[in-house]
Amino acid sequence: NGVTTAKPDSRVLEKAIIGADVVHLVTPFFLANLARKVADMYGVPVTASFHCQAENITNHLFLMNFPIINTLVYKFLYRTTFRYCSAIHYPTEFIRDVFERAAGEKTNAYVISNGVNNYFKPERREKPASLKDKYVVVFTGRYSKEKSHKVLIDGVACSKYRDKIQLVFAGSGPMEEKLKRYAAKKLPVQPIFKFFSRKELTEILSYGDLYVHPAEIEIEAIACLEAITCGMVPLIANSPRSATRFFAIGENNLFDYNRPYSLAEKMDWWIEHPEERDACAQEYLGYAKQFNQDECMDRMEKMLLDVVRGEASIGEESYILP
């Protein structure tokens, strides 16, 4: 996935941590583990964010669909990192419940969305000339198995509007070439595969017709919230292993995960009902306000200050998705 894990250096960590009020861990790997030990040595409290779903690891070992293995991953993460934290930031109630159930322990949980940057705004635009006669369907996500790009490709292949749908896959990742070959066999209109700059992405989201999030595994999906904030209507897989399904405000915003025909049926409905789509987009603009990044970061700051002041307590902070 183009990620390089950091090599921990105790001298660098000591220099950074001595005199600090709090140490915050982001990824529970080698650097975080040593940082936690150094912080303990100097009496500095430790907090962490939970961004690592077990399937993000087991997917690469071809064990994503083995619940026992995923549970063991969570137990390992709890034992090596998270049990030492004075507070843990979870992006959603969903992942907090999953982790605490697997770990068998309650944690000092602060459930706070990662938030949508103010750069993403509801400024609808005209499509470029090359796409005037197309229905633009967008999905932003890493090109990896758990994001289920193939389900979206198959869904478009089942659509009665397959000749008019332009898929846009915003992202990058290890499955790019496989997905391109798969789409070439399935679709009359080839998807656009590209890692877009923020400016380019906001332009696409401002004229896209529908945002589809087919991922089976997801902790939150800020990408979906960014699309909503830009005025797009989402169609989301109802996977039990995805928190994104809770962003649906109606039945037509969900489809049966891993079922391309269900996706095609809902996608065609939105294409055929533009007035309902516009009304839904307006409703989502109000819904998205709660994910403003500035407000979310204020809550993150409060979490850190609670720990520094010794005021954090289990169950005190919670943000539950509607």
C-alpha positions as CSV (number, residue, x, y, z in Angstrom):
1,N,0.0,0.0,0.0
2,G,3.0,2.3,-0.2
3,V,3.3,2.5,3.6
4,T,6.7,2.4,5.2
5,T,6.7,1.6,9.0
6,A,9.0,3.9,11.0
7,K,12.2,2.5,12.5
8,P,12.2,3.5,16.2
9,D,15.2,5.3,17.7
10,S,15.2,5.6,21.5
11,R,17.5,8.7,21.4
12,V,15.1,10.6,19.1
13,L,12.1,9.5,21.2
14,E,13.7,10.5,24.5
15,K,14.5,14.0,23.1
16,A,10.9,14.4,21.9
17,I,9.2,13.0,25.0
18,I,11.2,14.4,27.9
19,G,9.2,17.5,29.1
20,A,6.1,16.7,27.0
21,D,2.7,16.8,28.6
22,V,1.3,13.8,26.7
23,V,2.3,11.3,24.0
24,H,-0.2,10.4,21.3
25,L,0.2,7.1,19.3
26,V,-1.3,6.7,15.9
27,T,-0.3,3.3,14.5
28,P,0.3,0.5,17.0
29,F,3.6,-0.8,15.5
30,F,7.3,-0.6,16.4
31,L,7.6,3.1,16.8
32,A,4.5,3.4,19.0
33,N,5.5,0.6,21.2
34,L,8.9,2.0,22.0
35,A,7.4,5.5,22.4
36,R,5.0,4.1,25.0
37,K,7.8,2.6,26.9
38,V,9.9,5.8,26.9
39,A,6.8,7.8,28.0
40,D,6.3,5.4,30.9
41,M,9.9,5.7,31.9
42,Y,9.6,9.5,32.2
43,G,6.0,9.5,33.7
44,V,4.4,11.0,30.6
45,P,0.7,9.9,30.0
46,V,-0.1,8.1,26.7
47,T,-3.1,8.4,24.4
48,A,-3.8,6.7,21.1
49,S,-6.0,6.7,18.0
50,F,-7.5,3.5,16.7
51,H,-7.2,3.5,13.0
52,C,-6.2,-0.1,12.3
53,Q,-9.0,-2.5,11.6
54,A,-7.8,-6.1,12.0
55,E,-8.8,-6.9,8.4
56,N,-6.5,-4.2,7.1
57,I,-3.7,-6.6,8.3
58,T,-5.2,-10.0,7.7
59,N,-6.3,-9.1,4.2
60,H,-2.6,-9.2,3.1
61,L,-2.3,-12.7,4.7
62,F,-5.4,-13.9,2.9
63,L,-7.1,-14.4,6.3
64,M,-9.5,-11.5,6.2
65,N,-12.6,-13.7,6.5
66,F,-11.4,-15.7,9.5
67,P,-13.1,-14.2,12.6
68,I,-10.8,-16.0,15.0
69,I,-7.7,-14.6,13.4
70,N,-9.1,-11.1,13.4
71,T,-10.0,-11.4,17.1
72,L,-6.4,-12.6,17.9
73,V,-5.1,-9.5,16.0
74,Y,-7.2,-7.2,18.2
75,K,-6.1,-9.1,21.4
76,F,-2.5,-8.6,20.3
77,L,-3.0,-4.9,19.7
78,Y,-4.6,-4.5,23.1
79,R,-2.0,-6.4,24.9
80,T,1.0,-4.7,23.3
81,T,-0.3,-1.1,23.0
82,F,-3.8,0.0,23.8
83,R,-4.0,-1.3,27.4
84,Y,-1.3,1.2,28.4
85,C,-3.2,4.2,27.1
86,S,-5.0,6.7,29.4
87,A,-7.5,7.4,26.6
88,I,-8.2,6.0,23.1
89,H,-9.7,8.0,20.2
90,Y,-12.0,5.9,18.0
91,P,-13.4,7.4,14.8
92,T,-16.8,5.6,15.3
93,E,-18.8,3.7,17.9
94,F,-18.7,0.7,15.5
95,I,-14.9,0.2,15.8
96,R,-14.9,0.9,19.5
97,D,-17.5,-1.9,20.0
98,V,-15.6,-4.3,17.7
99,F,-12.3,-3.7,19.5
100,E,-13.6,-3.8,23.1
101,R,-15.6,-7.0,22.4
102,A,-12.6,-8.7,20.9
103,A,-10.2,-7.4,23.6
104,G,-12.7,-8.4,26.3
105,E,-12.0,-5.1,28.1
106,K,-13.6,-1.7,28.3
107,T,-11.4,1.2,27.4
108,N,-11.4,4.9,28.1
109,A,-13.0,5.7,24.8
110,Y,-13.4,9.1,23.1
111,V,-15.5,8.5,19.9
112,I,-14.7,11.4,17.6
113,S,-14.9,11.6,13.8
114,N,-11.7,12.4,12.0
115,G,-13.7,15.2,10.5
116,V,-14.0,16.7,7.0
117,N,-11.6,19.4,6.0
118,N,-13.1,22.8,5.3
119,Y,-11.6,22.5,1.8
120,F,-14.6,20.3,0.8
121,K,-17.7,22.5,0.2
122,P,-21.1,22.2,-1.5
123,E,-20.2,24.1,-4.7
124,R,-21.9,22.2,-7.6
125,R,-20.4,22.7,-11.1
126,E,-21.2,21.8,-14.6
127,K,-19.6,18.6,-16.0
128,P,-16.7,19.0,-18.4
129,A,-17.7,18.6,-22.1
130,S,-16.2,15.1,-22.3
131,L,-18.6,13.9,-19.6
132,K,-21.8,15.8,-20.5
133,D,-23.5,12.7,-21.8
134,K,-22.3,10.4,-18.9
135,Y,-23.5,9.6,-15.4
136,V,-20.5,10.1,-13.3
137,V,-20.2,7.6,-10.4
138,V,-17.3,8.2,-8.0
139,F,-15.6,6.0,-5.4
140,T,-12.6,7.2,-3.4
141,G,-10.5,4.4,-1.8
142,R,-7.2,2.5,-1.7
143,Y,-7.0,-0.1,-4.5
144,S,-7.1,-3.1,-2.2
145,K,-9.3,-6.2,-1.8
146,E,-11.3,-5.0,1.3
147,K,-12.5,-1.9,-0.6
148,S,-14.4,-4.1,-3.0
149,H,-13.9,-2.2,-6.3
150,K,-14.8,-5.3,-8.2
151,V,-18.3,-5.2,-6.7
152,L,-18.8,-1.7,-8.1
153,I,-17.5,-2.7,-11.5
154,D,-19.9,-5.7,-11.6
155,G,-22.7,-3.5,-10.4
156,V,-22.2,-1.1,-13.3
157,A,-22.0,-4.1,-15.7
158,C,-25.4,-5.1,-14.4
159,S,-26.9,-1.6,-14.8
160,K,-29.3,-0.8,-17.6
161,Y,-27.2,2.4,-18.0
162,R,-23.9,0.6,-18.3
163,D,-23.1,2.3,-21.6
164,K,-23.6,5.8,-20.0
165,I,-21.9,5.4,-16.6
166,Q,-18.4,6.8,-16.2
167,L,-16.8,5.3,-13.1
168,V,-14.1,7.4,-11.4
169,F,-11.8,5.4,-9.0
170,A,-9.9,8.0,-7.0
171,G,-7.0,6.5,-5.2
172,S,-4.0,4.2,-5.6
173,G,-2.9,0.9,-4.4
174,P,-1.5,-2.6,-5.1
175,M,-4.5,-3.9,-7.1
176,E,-4.5,-1.1,-9.7
177,E,-3.4,-3.3,-12.7
178,K,-5.7,-6.2,-11.7
179,L,-8.7,-3.8,-11.5
180,K,-7.9,-2.2,-14.8
181,R,-7.8,-5.7,-16.5
182,Y,-11.0,-6.7,-14.8
183,A,-12.8,-3.6,-15.8
184,A,-11.6,-4.0,-19.4
185,K,-13.4,-7.3,-19.6
186,K,-16.6,-6.1,-17.9
187,L,-17.4,-2.6,-18.9
188,P,-18.0,-0.7,-22.2
189,V,-16.9,2.6,-20.7
190,Q,-13.5,2.2,-18.9
191,P,-13.1,3.7,-15.4
192,I,-10.8,6.5,-14.7
193,F,-8.1,5.3,-12.3
194,K,-6.0,8.1,-10.7
195,F,-4.7,9.6,-7.5
196,F,-6.2,13.1,-7.6
197,S,-4.9,16.2,-5.9
198,R,-7.3,17.7,-3.4
199,K,-8.3,20.4,-5.9
200,E,-8.9,17.8,-8.6
201,L,-11.0,15.6,-6.3
202,T,-13.2,18.5,-5.1
203,E,-13.9,19.4,-8.7
204,I,-15.0,15.8,-9.5
205,L,-17.1,15.6,-6.4
206,S,-18.8,18.9,-7.3
207,Y,-20.2,17.5,-10.6
208,G,-20.4,13.8,-9.9
209,D,-23.9,12.2,-10.0
210,L,-23.6,9.5,-7.4
211,Y,-21.0,8.5,-4.8
212,V,-20.8,4.7,-4.3
213,H,-18.9,3.2,-1.3
214,P,-18.8,-0.6,-1.8
215,A,-16.1,-1.4,0.8
216,E,-16.7,-4.4,3.0
217,I,-14.2,-3.3,5.6
218,E,-14.2,0.3,6.9
219,I,-13.6,2.1,10.2
220,E,-15.2,5.4,9.1
221,A,-14.6,6.4,5.5
222,I,-13.9,10.1,5.5
223,A,-13.9,9.9,1.7
224,C,-17.7,9.2,1.8
225,L,-18.2,12.2,4.1
226,E,-16.1,14.4,1.8
227,A,-18.4,13.4,-1.1
228,I,-21.5,14.2,1.0
229,T,-20.1,17.5,2.0
230,C,-19.6,18.4,-1.6
231,G,-23.3,17.8,-2.4
232,M,-23.2,14.1,-3.6
233,V,-25.7,11.4,-2.6
234,P,-24.0,8.3,-1.3
235,L,-24.9,4.7,-2.0
236,I,-23.2,2.5,0.6
237,A,-22.6,-1.3,1.1
238,N,-24.5,-2.5,4.2
239,S,-21.6,-4.7,5.3
240,P,-21.6,-5.6,9.0
241,R,-17.9,-5.0,9.0
242,S,-18.2,-1.4,7.8
243,A,-19.0,1.7,9.9
244,T,-19.9,3.6,6.7
245,R,-23.3,2.0,6.6
246,F,-24.4,4.2,9.5
247,F,-24.1,7.2,7.2
248,A,-27.2,6.1,5.3
249,I,-30.2,8.2,6.0
250,G,-32.7,6.1,3.9
251,E,-33.1,2.6,2.4
252,N,-32.1,3.8,-1.0
253,N,-28.7,4.9,0.4
254,L,-27.8,1.2,1.1
255,F,-27.3,-1.8,-1.0
256,D,-26.6,-5.5,-0.1
257,Y,-22.9,-5.8,0.1
258,N,-21.1,-8.1,-2.3
259,R,-24.3,-8.2,-4.4
260,P,-23.8,-6.4,-7.7
261,Y,-27.5,-6.7,-8.7
262,S,-28.6,-5.0,-5.6
263,L,-26.1,-2.2,-6.3
264,A,-27.3,-1.9,-9.9
265,E,-30.9,-1.7,-8.8
266,K,-30.3,1.2,-6.4
267,M,-27.9,2.9,-8.7
268,D,-30.4,2.9,-11.6
269,W,-33.1,4.2,-9.2
270,W,-31.1,7.2,-8.4
271,I,-30.3,7.8,-12.0
272,E,-34.0,7.7,-12.9
273,H,-35.0,10.0,-10.0
274,P,-32.9,13.2,-10.3
275,E,-35.4,15.2,-8.2
276,E,-35.2,12.8,-5.3
277,R,-31.5,12.8,-5.7
278,D,-31.3,16.6,-5.4
279,A,-33.6,16.5,-2.3
280,C,-31.5,13.8,-0.7
281,A,-28.3,15.8,-1.4
282,Q,-29.7,18.8,0.4
283,E,-30.7,16.7,3.4
284,Y,-27.1,15.3,3.5
285,L,-25.6,18.8,3.6
286,G,-27.3,19.4,6.9
287,Y,-26.3,15.9,8.2
288,A,-22.6,16.6,7.2
289,K,-22.2,19.7,9.4
290,Q,-21.6,17.5,12.5
291,F,-18.4,16.2,10.9
292,N,-16.7,19.7,10.6
293,Q,-13.0,19.1,11.2
294,D,-12.5,22.1,13.4
295,E,-15.2,20.9,15.8
296,C,-13.8,17.4,15.8
297,M,-10.3,18.7,16.5
298,D,-11.7,20.7,19.5
299,R,-12.9,17.4,20.9
300,M,-9.5,15.8,20.3
301,E,-7.8,18.6,22.1
302,K,-10.3,18.2,25.0
303,M,-9.3,14.5,25.2
304,L,-5.6,15.3,25.4
305,L,-6.3,18.0,28.1
306,D,-8.5,15.6,30.1
307,V,-5.6,13.1,30.2
308,V,-3.0,15.7,31.2
309,R,-5.3,17.0,34.0
310,G,-6.1,13.5,35.2
311,E,-9.8,14.1,34.4
312,A,-10.4,11.3,31.8
313,S,-12.7,8.5,32.9
314,I,-14.2,5.5,31.1
315,G,-17.4,6.2,29.2
316,E,-17.4,9.9,29.9
317,E,-16.9,11.0,26.2
318,S,-19.0,9.6,23.4
319,Y,-20.2,10.7,20.0
320,I,-22.8,8.3,18.6
321,L,-23.5,8.4,14.9
322,P,-27.2,9.0,14.1
